[in-house]
């Protein structure tokens, strides 16, 4: 038990304090000040904990502390301030020693900061945040100097958050650990398709029409698809709805809609597509119609259809990332 105060213990996080030879557990709580502060308890075994202390109180409401320890002679604490993410730093880990220094970042109402060091660059850091407005969307920023305290928003093409995720934590694992996890639990039996030029939007059905909409939305299974062997050609793919498993995306008058498989060869052909390298980015994917092979799935005014593709904009409209 961390404390006996009549309050919460939000967003706990632990880090090693080498000077004390103990772990510090920080969390958000309302103390006698009447506003949220970052509290700390010290422990050696995660069974018993020392008395709670105020770790960081700048005089205003702060929650969701996240630490980066021992970076260039400084320790960094990022936290939520007025729906933005802000950093403080100190040359020690002592409670009360941190001073706010960074430029605030946000995308709507943002909370739950998470600092992540690049695995490929010694100077690059990422700052992740979780939004409550819109609810449940992760955004990321990048810096080449944690000491500078300035951040640049990362293109959403470069990352895809897990479905239905909140208050993220990111921890590196080895390829062996990843392989063991896949061997034990497998991978999802479904996929989501993210738009290339509107990377906040995903392919979904709504009122049985195919379209791209901004994540997050309900019901979320509208965006989950099983990419099964093509109904008309097993070398192609068909998009089977997860929440309406008797229905598939097919084109009708060139518009994509979710229809029940009637068993006809026409339906099978309309619902079959050949996956190709992405027209706008070869590491992504595009989907060419089986029975209208000069046409590709693309979005237009957020509605999905099959069209001939020629311009750069159309190539981007017809390019998707297949992930989870």
N, C-alpha and C positions, 0 to 999 in steps of 0.2 A: 504494500500500500504506500502510495507516494505522499499523501497528505490527508489531513482531517478537515480541510476547508470545505465550506458549503459551495462547491463549484466543480467544474469539469477538469479533466486532464486530457486536453486535445493534442493530437498529432505528436505523440511521443517519438523521440529519436535518441539513439545512444551513440556516443563516440568515446574513444580512449583518451584520457587525460594522463599523459606520461608523467607529468610532474607530480601528480597525486598518486599515481599507480593504481587508479581506479577508473571505472567507466562513469561517464556523466550521462544521465538521462534527462533530457530537456523536454518540456511540454508547455502548452499554453493553459493558463488558469487566471481567474479573477482573484486577486488578493485584496488586502485592506485598502489599496489605492482606489478600488472601485472599477478598474478597467483590466483588460487582459494584459498580462505580462508573460515573459518567458521564464519559467521556473526551472530549477535543476535539483536533482538528488544524485548523490554519488553511491556507487555500489561496487563490490568486488565479485559478487556471485549472482546477481540478478534474482536473489531470493530475499535478502534483506537490503534495506536502503537507508541512507542517512537522512537527516532532517531536510525538509525542503528549503531552498534558498531562492532569492530572486536573482536570476542570471542576467536578464536584460529588461530594463524598464526605461524607455526614452521619454516617459511622461504622457504617452498616448497609447491607444489600444493596438496591441500587436499579437499576432498568432502565427502558428505554423513555422516554427524555427527550423532551419536546415543548416548544417555546418560543413565547412571545408577546413580541415585542420592542417597547419604547417605548410602553407604555400608561400614561398618567397619571404619567409620571416613573419608572416601574418596568419591569423586565423580569421575566417570569414563566417558571418552569420547572416543568412538571408531570411526574410520574414514577410508577412503580409501587413501592409499599412494602407488603410483606406482603399482596399480593393486593388492595390498595386503591389509589386514585388520590389523590395528595397534591401540593400545590403549594409551591414555594419562590420567593423573589423577591429582587431586588437592584436598586439604583439604577445599577449598572454591569453590563457584560458580562464582567468579569474572572473568570477561573477562580478558584474558591474563595470567591467573594463572595456566593453565594446562601444564604439562610436559610429553612428550612421555616416556613410560616405558616398553611396552610389546614386546614380540616376535611376529613378523609378521606371519600371516597365509594366505594361499590362495589355490585355486585349479583352475589353469588356471588364466584368468583375472577375479579378484573378486572385488566386490563393495557392497554397500548397507549393511553395518554391522547392525545387530540387536542383542542386548543383551537381554537374557530372563532368569529369575530366575526360577529354578526348583520349581514345586508345591509340591514336595514330599521330598526335601532335603534342609536344611537351608544353605548349603555351595555350592551346585552344581549350576553352571551357564552354559548356552549355548550361543555360538556365531554363528549366522547364517550369511551367505553371499550369494549374488546373482552373478552369473557369466555372463560376456559378451563374454567369450571365453572358453568353448562353451556357446552360448547365452541362458539365461533363465533357468539355472540349479541352484537349491539351494544346498548348502553344509552346514554342521553344525559341530561345534567343542565343546568340553566339558572341563570344569575345575572344580576342587574341591576347588579352591581358586582364586577368582577374583583378589586378591592382588598380586598373583604370576605372573600373566601376561603370563602364558604358557597354551597352549591348545592342546588337543588330538582330532584328527578327529573322528567323530561319524560314526559308521557303517550305510550305507544307508538302510540296512534292517530295521532300527529302525524308519524311517520316510519316508513319501511320500508327496511330495509337491503338492499343487493344480495344476491342468492342466492349462497351459498358464499363469502362475503367474510370476510377476516381482516385484523387489523392495519391499520385504515383510515387513509387520508389524505383530507382534504377540501380542495378548492381551487376557488374560484369561477371560472366561465367566463361569457362574454358570450352573449347569445341568438344572435348570429351564429356564434360558435364551436360552440354546441350544434347549431344548424342544419346546420353543415358536418359535424359528427360523424354526425348522423342521415343526411345525404345520402350520406356515404361508407359507413357501416356498417349503416344501417337500425336498426330496433328489433327486439327479440325476437319470434319467431313464436308465443310462448306467454305466458300470464299466470298469476299466482298470485292467490288470493282470501284476503284477511285478514279475520278476524272483527272486528266492530265492538266488541263488549263483552268479547271476549277477544283483544286485539290482538297477543298473543304467539302466537296459534294461526292456522293456515292450513288451508284446505280441501284434503283429500287423500283418496286411497283407501288402504285397508289391508285385505288379504284380501278385496278387491273391495267392501268397504263404504265408503260415503261418510261422512267425519267431519272434525272439526277437531282438530288436534294442535299442540302447542307446537313451534315451530322452535327448534333444528335437529333434523332426524331423517333417517334413511336408510331406504330410498333416497329421496333428495330429489326425483327426477322424479315421485314419487307426488303432488306438489303442483303440478305443471305441467300446464296445460290450454290447449288451443286452443279459443277461443270462435268456433265456426264458425256459419254461417247455420243456423237451426233446421231439423232434419230434417223436421218437419211443416209449418213455416211459416218462410220465409226472412227474415221480419221479426223473428223471434225468434232465440234462440241455443241451441246445443247445446254441451255440454262434452265435447270429445274428449280422451281421455287422451294425454299425450305418450309415455309409456313403454309403453302398450298401445293403439296407435292404431286398432285395430279395435273398441275399447270406448268407451262413452259413459256418463256419469252419467244414470241414468233412475230414476224412482220405481216402486216395486213394493210394494203394500200400504202406500203412503205413505212407505216408507223409501227413501233413495237408495242405489243400488248401481251398481257398474261392470259393465256387461254388454256382450257383443258385439252389434253391430247385426245383427239377423236379417232386416232388410229389410221387416218388416211395418209396416203403418200404425200398429198399436198401439204398437210399440216407438218409432217416430218421434214419436208424440204424447207418450209417456211421457218422452222425452228432449229435449223442446222446452220452452223457458221464455222468457218475455218480461221483458227487463231494464227496470226502472223506477227512478225516483229512490229512494234509500235511505229506508226507512220510518222509521228513527231519525235519519238525517242525509241531506239531499237531495243532498249532494255525493258520497255513497257510492252503492251500488247494492243493489237487491233484485231477486229473480227470481221471477216469478209463473208457476205451472204453466200450460202450454198447454191441457191437457185437464181440469184441475181448477182453473179460474181463480179460485176463492175461496181457494186455498192458495198459499203461498210457501215457497221453500226456507228452512229455519231449522235451527239446531242445538238439540238437547235432550240433555243429558248427553253432549255432544260428538259425538253421532251426528246425521247429516243426515237430514232428512225434509221432507215438505211438509205444512203445517198451515194452518188458518185463523189469521189474526193479528188480535189485538184489544188486548192489554195492551201497556204500555210495554216490559216485559221481552221479550215476543215480538217486538216491532218491532226491538229491539236484536239479538235472536237471528237475525233475518232480514235483517240489514244487513251488507254486505261491501264491502271496498275492492278494486277490480280494479287490480292493478299487476304489477310484475315481481319 
